[in-house]
Amino acid sequence: MNWFLYIITQDFIADDGKRVKAGEAGVGQCSMAPGISDAYNGIMYIVPHNYIKIIIIKPEDKDFFIE
């Protein structure tokens, strides 16, 4: 399994009515080949699983996130 990073580049309204803003992102596993591709209102980066280092982020690690 490979991993993806999906970054929103344009604001849009989701099917459930939620406003999704540019800059929001999501990660997960996929079976797509590694590479960079255009995606719905964003861009998707896909990397092989051996390029990923899993880290555990706890709520008290608030300084980890960049706003």
N, C-alpha and C positions, 0 to 999 in steps of 0.2 A: 504494500500500500504506500502511495505517495501522500504528501501533505500539500494543502493549498492555503494561500493567503489571499483573501478577496477584499479589495479596497474599493469603497464607493467613491466615485469621482464626480457625481452629479446628484443633487438633492432629488428625491422623488417620494411619492406617497405609495406605501405598500398596499397590498390587497386588503389588509385588515384595518386600513385607515391610518396607520402609524407613519409619521414623517421620518424618513431616513435621510440623514445629512451626509454631505460629502465629507470624507475623512473617516467615517465609521468603517470597521473592518471585521472580518470573521476568519476563523481558521478551522481546519478539519482535515479528515483523511479522504482520499479519493483514489480512483483507479485510472485517472487520466495520465497521459504521458507528461514528463517534465517539460516545462516551458512557460512562456508568458502569452496570455491570450486576452483579447477583449472580452468583456462579459457585460451583462445587463447593467447599465449605469455604473460601470466600474471596470476594473482590471483584475485578472487572476494570475497569481504566480504559483507555479506548481514545482515542487522539489522532491527528489527521491528521499525516502525515509532515512537513509544513512547520512543525510546532510542536516538532520534535525537533532537538536539537543533538547530533551524535555526538562523543563524546570518547573518547580512547584511555586506558585505565587500565592501567598496567604494575604488575607485582608489587611494585616498589619504592615505589609510591604507596600504601603501606599506611595512611597517615594519611587517605586519601580516604574510607575506609569508616567508618561509624558503627556501633558495636556496641550 
